[in-house]
Amino acid sequence: MKHGVGFIGYGHMGSGYHYQVAEDRRDAADLVPVAVYDVRQSQRDLAVERGLKAYDDLDKFLSDDEFDVVVVATPNNFHREMTCRALEAGKHVICEKPAAMTSGEIEEMIATSERTGKKLFIHQNRRFDVDFLAVKHAYDTGRLGKIHTIESNFCGGTLMGCRAFEDHAGGILFDWGVHLIDQIVYLIDEPVKSVWADVYKEKNPEVDDRATVIFTFEGGTKAKVTVSGTFLAPYQRFAVYGEKGVLWMDDIYEKKGTFREAKSAQWKKEDAIAYGKDGAFVRQQEILEEDLDRVEYPDDGYEVNQDWAALYTNMIDTIDGKAEMLVRYDQVRTVFRIIEAAFESSKTGKVVEL
């Protein structure tokens, strides 16, 4: 089924990434870009140059019946209003991340979607990053076993434009943290029970530009996320510690990582020297002997291919009744509760129970 797309906000993401995805899919016969609403004349002119209709009146834009899907790519503080108005106008909505400013706004957006019967999708496209796909493959195939700890890091997300303004919900946690936290929530898919964080305004006095967030799932897995727009020396992208092995991914755009696992393991009893007040004595101890194997991963023939547009495929298939929504509302809620708890924990210095 052909779906027309309208864009609310035709800036960096709207006129770039989202427009290009829709334009590239013309031949797939499921999406076609149609119209733009933007408060800037320059962006409306760009839309007209590309053969699109351009509106400076939101009501007239939403009354256009040539498109049924709206991409909301405005600054974050307008997400709730624009999403709800588009849903009320009978449009399905693809909303950029972060979903909104607060959990309360997200609940209003979800409630409006459910009441109107129109779909709301949050654009968490980095579920299709190559580094994360390799980690997910190792987890899904059981290669890692149960994950004890997962560390996810990213630096270099320098804050520019509205991302550096507090009233636009700027800051590194809303910009990059929301992606990294979403990946882990999607991977583990369990309720989160507690959050601890350090959030800093290191070089930008208005918004956070460095943060470390540690959260614990009900099943016991711990996750540590570090994001920085100030410390530009490279971090290791992923370090995932499981009961069967450890996986490292060095860079966000690397398809290959390093996997270390035990080909064999056995416990042996040996005598060891211990010490007390009266001198040394023999004490028996158990030692785990492992034959460790270190390989480039994936090593099972799995092809890691990044396709951010795959999220669009899921969204359109969901609208057409062919698929279930990939970015579920409960996951969106969990990610936002973690971020809100991170700010609270950093302010109080305490662990926040969810």
C-alpha positions in Angstrom: 0.0 0.0 0.0 1.3 3.5 -0.9 1.7 5.9 2.0 2.3 9.6 1.6 4.6 11.3 4.1 4.4 14.8 5.5 7.2 16.4 7.5 6.8 18.6 10.6 10.2 20.2 10.9 12.4 20.1 7.8 15.8 20.7 9.4 18.8 18.4 9.7 16.9 15.2 10.3 13.6 16.0 8.5 15.2 17.3 5.2 18.1 14.9 5.5 17.7 11.4 6.9 13.9 11.1 6.9 13.3 12.7 3.6 16.0 10.6 2.0 14.5 7.3 3.4 11.1 8.2 2.0 12.5 9.4 -1.4 14.6 6.2 -1.7 11.5 4.1 -1.1 9.4 5.6 -4.0 10.3 2.6 -6.2 9.3 0.2 -3.4 5.8 1.6 -3.8 5.2 2.0 -0.1 6.3 5.6 0.7 6.4 8.9 -1.1 7.3 12.3 0.3 4.4 14.8 -0.2 4.5 17.9 2.0 6.4 20.0 4.6 5.4 22.2 7.5 8.1 24.4 8.8 8.2 27.9 10.4 11.3 28.8 8.3 10.9 30.2 4.8 14.3 28.7 3.8 13.1 25.2 4.6 9.8 25.7 2.8 11.7 26.9 -0.2 13.9 23.7 -0.1 10.8 21.6 0.0 9.4 23.3 -3.0 12.7 22.8 -4.9 12.3 19.1 -4.2 8.8 19.1 -5.6 7.0 19.0 -2.3 4.1 21.1 -1.0 5.2 23.6 1.7 3.0 25.0 4.5 3.4 27.7 7.0 0.0 26.9 8.6 -0.1 23.7 10.7 -3.9 23.2 10.4 -3.8 23.4 6.6 -0.9 21.0 6.5 -2.7 18.5 8.7 -5.9 18.9 6.6 -4.0 17.7 3.5 -5.4 14.2 2.6 -2.5 13.3 0.2 -0.4 11.9 3.1 -1.3 9.6 6.0 2.0 9.5 7.8 3.7 12.4 9.6 7.3 12.6 10.6 7.8 14.9 13.6 11.4 16.1 13.5 11.2 19.3 15.5 13.2 20.3 18.6 12.3 17.9 21.4 10.1 20.4 23.3 7.6 20.4 20.4 7.3 16.6 20.1 4.3 16.1 22.3 2.2 19.0 20.8 3.0 18.1 17.2 2.5 14.4 17.7 -0.8 14.7 19.4 -2.1 17.2 16.8 -1.1 15.0 14.0 -2.7 11.9 15.6 -5.9 13.9 16.3 -5.9 14.8 12.6 -6.0 11.1 11.6 -2.3 10.7 10.8 0.1 8.0 11.9 3.2 9.5 13.4 6.9 8.8 13.3 8.4 10.9 16.1 12.1 11.6 16.5 13.9 10.6 19.7 13.7 11.5 22.6 10.0 10.9 22.5 9.2 14.0 24.6 10.4 16.1 27.6 8.8 14.1 30.4 7.2 10.7 31.1 3.9 12.6 31.5 4.2 13.9 27.9 4.9 10.4 26.6 1.8 9.1 28.4 -0.3 11.8 26.7 1.1 10.9 23.3 0.5 7.1 23.8 -3.0 7.8 25.1 -3.8 9.9 22.1 -2.5 7.2 19.8 -4.7 4.6 21.5 -7.8 6.8 21.5 -7.5 7.8 17.8 -6.5 4.4 16.6 -3.5 5.9 14.8 0.0 4.4 15.3 2.8 6.3 17.1 6.4 5.2 16.4 9.5 6.5 18.2 12.5 6.6 15.8 15.1 4.5 17.6 17.0 3.6 14.4 20.3 2.7 16.2 18.8 -0.7 17.0 20.2 -1.4 13.5 23.8 -0.2 14.1 26.4 -2.8 13.0 28.1 -3.0 16.4 24.8 -3.5 18.2 23.7 -6.1 15.7 26.8 -8.2 16.4 26.1 -8.0 20.1 22.5 -8.9 19.6 23.4 -11.9 17.4 25.7 -13.2 20.1 23.0 -12.8 22.7 20.2 -14.3 20.6 22.2 -17.3 19.6 23.1 -18.1 23.2 26.8 -17.6 22.6 27.1 -15.3 25.5 24.7 -17.2 27.8 23.2 -15.1 30.6 24.7 -11.6 30.5 26.1 -10.5 33.9 27.3 -7.0 32.8 27.1 -4.9 29.7 29.1 -1.7 29.2 28.1 0.7 26.4 30.1 3.8 25.7 30.1 6.6 23.2 32.1 9.8 23.0 32.2 12.6 20.5 28.5 13.5 20.4 29.3 17.3 20.5 26.2 19.3 21.3 25.2 21.8 18.6 22.2 23.9 17.8 19.0 23.2 19.8 20.7 20.1 21.4 22.6 22.6 23.6 19.5 24.3 25.0 17.8 23.2 28.2 14.3 24.4 27.1 14.6 22.2 24.0 15.4 19.1 26.1 19.0 19.3 25.0 21.9 17.5 26.6 24.0 14.4 26.0 21.6 12.0 27.7 18.6 13.0 25.5 20.9 13.1 22.4 23.0 10.0 22.6 22.1 8.4 26.0 18.6 7.7 24.7 20.0 5.5 21.9 22.5 3.5 24.0 19.9 2.9 26.8 17.3 1.9 24.2 19.6 -0.7 22.7 20.2 -2.3 26.1 16.5 -2.2 27.1 15.6 -3.8 23.7 18.3 -6.5 24.2 17.6 -7.6 27.7 13.8 -6.9 27.6 13.2 -7.1 31.4 11.9 -4.6 33.9 14.5 -2.3 35.4 14.6 -2.1 39.2 17.2 0.6 40.0 19.3 3.4 38.6 22.4 5.3 39.7 24.1 8.0 37.8 26.6 10.9 37.6 25.5 13.6 35.2 27.8 16.6 34.5 27.6 20.0 32.9 31.3 19.9 32.2 31.8 22.5 29.5 28.3 23.5 28.6 26.7 25.4 31.5 23.1 24.9 30.3 22.8 21.1 29.6 24.6 17.9 30.5 27.5 17.0 28.3 28.9 13.9 30.1 27.1 11.2 32.0 27.5 7.7 33.4 24.3 5.7 34.1 24.2 2.3 35.8 21.0 0.4 35.9 20.0 -3.1 37.1 17.4 -5.4 35.6 15.2 -7.5 37.7 17.0 -10.6 36.4 20.2 -9.3 37.8 22.0 -8.0 34.7 23.8 -4.7 35.2 24.3 -2.2 32.5 26.7 0.8 32.5 26.2 3.5 29.9 28.7 6.3 29.4 28.2 9.2 27.0 30.3 12.3 26.5 30.4 15.3 24.2 33.5 16.6 25.9 36.0 13.8 26.5 36.9 12.9 22.9 39.4 10.2 23.4 37.8 6.9 22.2 36.0 4.6 24.5 35.6 0.9 23.9 32.1 0.8 22.3 30.8 -2.4 23.9 32.0 -4.8 26.5 29.5 -7.6 27.2 30.3 -10.2 30.0 28.2 -13.4 29.9 28.4 -16.7 31.6 29.8 -18.3 28.5 32.1 -15.7 27.2 33.0 -12.0 26.7 32.4 -9.9 23.6 34.2 -6.6 22.9 33.3 -4.2 20.1 35.7 -1.4 19.7 33.9 1.1 17.4 30.3 2.1 16.6 30.8 1.4 12.9 32.9 -1.8 13.2 31.2 -5.0 12.1 33.7 -7.3 13.8 34.5 -7.6 17.5 36.5 -10.0 19.7 35.0 -12.9 21.5 36.7 -14.8 24.2 35.3 -18.1 25.5 36.4 -21.2 27.4 36.6 -24.3 25.1 36.8 -26.4 28.2 36.8 -25.7 32.0 37.2 -27.8 35.1 37.6 -27.2 38.8 40.7 -28.7 40.4 41.6 -28.9 44.1 45.0 -27.9 45.1 46.9 -27.2 48.3 47.9 -23.6 48.9 49.7 -21.8 51.7 47.6 -19.6 54.0 48.7 -17.5 57.0 47.5 -17.1 60.5 48.7 -15.7 63.8 50.8 -18.8 64.5 52.4 -18.9 61.0 51.8 -20.5 57.7 49.7 -23.6 57.1 48.4 -25.7 54.2 44.9 -24.9 53.0 43.0 -26.5 50.2 41.5 -24.4 47.4 39.6 -24.9 44.2 41.0 -23.5 41.0 39.1 -23.2 37.8 41.3 -24.2 34.8 40.1 -22.9 31.5 41.3 -23.5 28.0 40.4 -20.0 26.6 39.8 -19.3 22.9 39.9 -15.8 21.4 38.3 -15.3 18.0 37.2 -12.5 15.7 33.4 -12.3 16.0 31.0 -13.1 14.3 32.7 -16.3 13.4 29.6 -18.3 12.4 28.9 -16.9 9.0 26.5 -14.2 10.2 26.6 -11.1 8.0 26.3 -7.9 9.9 24.6 -5.3 7.7 23.4 -1.9 8.9 20.0 -0.8 7.5 18.5 2.0 9.5 15.6 2.0 7.0 14.6 -1.4 8.3 12.9 0.5 11.1 10.8 2.2 8.5 9.9 -1.1 7.0 8.7 -2.3 10.3 6.6 0.9 10.8 4.9 0.7 7.4 4.3 -3.1 7.9 2.8 -2.3 11.3 0.4 0.3 9.8 -0.5 -2.3 7.1 -1.2 -5.0 9.7 1.8 -7.2 8.6 4.0 -6.8 11.7 4.1 -6.0 15.3 5.6 -2.6 16.4 9.3 -3.0 17.0 9.8 -0.1 19.3 7.2 -0.9 21.9 5.5 1.6 24.2 6.7 -0.2 27.3 10.3 0.1 26.1 9.8 3.8 25.4 8.5 4.2 28.9 11.4 2.3 30.4 14.1 4.3 28.6 12.6 7.6 29.7 12.1 6.4 33.3 15.8 5.5 33.3 16.8 8.9 32.0 14.6 10.7 34.5 16.0 8.6 37.3 19.5 9.3 36.2 19.0 13.0 36.6 17.4 12.4 40.1 20.2 10.1 41.2 22.9 12.5 40.1 21.2 15.3 42.0 20.7 13.3 45.2 23.7 11.0 45.0 21.4 8.1 45.7 20.3 5.0 43.9 16.7 5.5 42.5 14.4 2.5 42.7 11.9 2.2 39.8 
